[in-house]
Amino acid sequence: MKISVFGMGYVGTVTAACLADQRHEVVGVDVNPNKVALINAGQTPVIEPTIGDLIRDAVRDGRLRATTNSAEAVAATELSLVCVGTPSMKSGQLDLSGVEKASQEMGEALAKKSGFHTVAIRSTILPGTVDALVIPNVEAKSGKKAGKDFAVCYNPEFMREGTAVADFYAPPFTIIGAHDPQQAQPVAGLYSFLDRPLIHTEVRVAEMLKYICNCYHALKIAFANEVGTLARAVGVDSHALMQIFCMDEKLNISRAYLEPGFAFGGSCLPKDLRAITYKAKELDLKLPVFEAVLPSNQVHVQRGLEMILGTGKKKIGVLGLSFKSDTDDLRESPMIELVKALLGEGCQVKIYDAKVELSAIVGANRQFVEQTIPHIGKLLQSSLEAVVADSEVIVVSRDAREFKQLRDLLRPDHVVVQLGRSRTLDGSPAKQIGICW
Ligand SMILES: NC(=O)c1ccc[n+]([C@@H]2O[C@H](COP(=O)([O-])OP(=O)(O)OC[C@H]3O[C@@H](n4cnc5c(N)ncnc54)[C@H](O)[C@@H]3O)[C@@H](O)[C@H]2O)c1
C-alpha cells in the first residue's frame, strides 16, 4: 500500500520504518524539518534497537521518504496513519492541538484529492475525540463526508520505547475501532502478517482501551512497589514474594475480578485491607494505592445508592443480600450497607435471597442477622414473586441468572437497577439501569 505517517516521533518513526520493511511505500510527515531531513538522509530521528538499519535500508531502496508537506503526502497515498504527539498540558489536560492541526491539514489535502482515503489515528486520545474533533475537522476542511468519501478509524499503538520494533512485530493484539468494520479493512490489511488477535470494535472502545491499558500497567507498578516497600519493612523478600504471587494464574494474573460490577465485601477483603494499611501506618509507611482501595469501594456503594434514589421511587425490592452468589455469608456485605442507607432515606425495602432465607440459615449467620441487623432480617421474604410484585424498583445485586423467573415478573412500570450485569433481562418490559455500564 501507499501510506503516509503523520508525526515522526517514537511511534510514527517505528511504524513508518516497520511498514516500509513490510514492502509498503511509506511517506513520513512532520512539522519539524530536522526530522524530515534526517529520514531523507537515511538516518533515524529516534533511538531504538534496529530502527537505524530499517530506515537506512528503506530510504536507500526508495520505500521510505519524508516531507513537511502534508497535502503532497496525502495526495500520494491511500492511507494515512496519524501518530502525532498528544502531550499533557500543565493542568494535566490532554493537549490535542497536534491532532487538531493534523486533522485540518488532512481535510485540506482531501479537498484536492479525488478517490477514497482512509485515516487511522494512532495517537493516544480520550474517548469521543475521533467523533468530536477529528471527523468534524476533516469534514469541515474537505467539504467531504466521513464514511462516504473518506473513513476514520482508531488504531491504538501498544509498543514500548526500548523494544518498539520488536513490539511492532509482536503486539499483544491489534485493535481497530471503526463505525463501519468494512472501512477498517485497509488498516487490518497492514497487520495481516501478524500472528496475533485482530479485534474490530467501536471507535470509543478502542480509544478508551489504550488508556485503561496504560493506567493498569501504572497501577501494577505502583502496587508492586508498595508491596516491596511493606515487605522490606517487615523483613520479607519482595521478589520471592511476587514471584510466587505471579504463579497464581487463577485469581492474581487472570481475568478474575476485572468485570465492572458492585462493591466488594465479605469476611476477608475489607478486613485484610484494613489490617495491612493499619500495619503500614504503624511502620510510618505511606502506601497510597493500598489506602485508596477501601475508600474507592465505599464511593461505589454510594454510587449505587444514588442511582436507586435517583429513580425517585420509594418501594425497593432487593434481590441478593449476601456479598456474592452461592453463599449465605452476610459479613461486610455491601448490600447490607446499601439497604441500611435506603432505610435511612425513608425507602420501604423488601429483600429476597434464597441462600439467606431466615428460616434456612443456621449458626453464626443466623445469630449475625438476629443480633446485628434484626431490622434487616425482618425485611427478608421467602417469595421472589411477592418482592417483585410489591416493588417499584428492583435492585439486582448480582448476575440476574440466579433469579430465573425475574424476567417474566417484570412490568413496564418497574425500574431494574443492575449491580451485576446480565443479559437475561434483555427484552423485559422494565427500564434497566446498570451501575457502571
Ligand atoms: N512513545 C510511546 O512509547 C508511545 C506508545 C504508544 C502510544 N503513544 C502515543 O503515540 C503518540 C505519539 O507519541 P510519540 O512518543 O511518538 O510522540 P513524539 O513526541 O515522540 O512525536 C510526535 C511527533 O509529532 C510531530 N507532530 C506534531 N504535530 C504534528 C502535525 N500536525 N503534523 C505532523 N507532525 C506533527 C512532532 O513534531 C513529533 O515529531 C502520542 O499520542 C502517544 O501518547 C506513544
The ligand as an ORCA input file, in Angstrom:
! r2SCAN-3c Opt
* xyz 0 1
  N       6.102      6.776     22.951
  C       5.452      5.654     23.196
  O       6.011      4.675     23.706
  C       4.017      5.532     22.806
  C       3.420      4.269     22.795
  C       2.074      4.167     22.407
  C       1.364      5.302     22.076
  N       1.968      6.528     22.132
  C       1.184      7.688     21.733
  O       1.500      7.980     20.375
  C       1.507      9.385     20.135
  C       2.868      9.822     19.637
  O       3.815      9.539     20.654
  P       5.365      9.744     20.401
  O       6.058      9.278     21.645
  O       5.738      9.160     19.095
  O       5.432     11.347     20.325
  P       6.697     12.264     19.960
  O       6.559     13.481     20.790
  O       7.966     11.463     20.048
  O       6.475     12.608     18.434
  C       5.401     13.320     17.955
  C       5.785     13.917     16.612
  O       4.617     14.504     16.045
  C       5.064     15.652     15.335
  N       3.883     16.484     15.057
  C       3.135     17.209     15.951
  N       2.098     17.789     15.307
  C       2.177     17.414     14.006
  C       1.374     17.657     12.860
  N       0.298     18.409     12.936
  N       1.743     17.104     11.694
  C       2.837     16.318     11.608
  N       3.634     16.054     12.665
  C       3.299     16.580     13.847
  C       6.116     16.266     16.227
  O       6.953     17.189     15.557
  C       6.851     14.999     16.686
  O       7.910     14.693     15.830
  C       1.088     10.023     21.449
  O      -0.296     10.213     21.458
  C       1.482      8.977     22.487
  O       0.707      9.097     23.658
  C       3.272      6.655     22.469
*
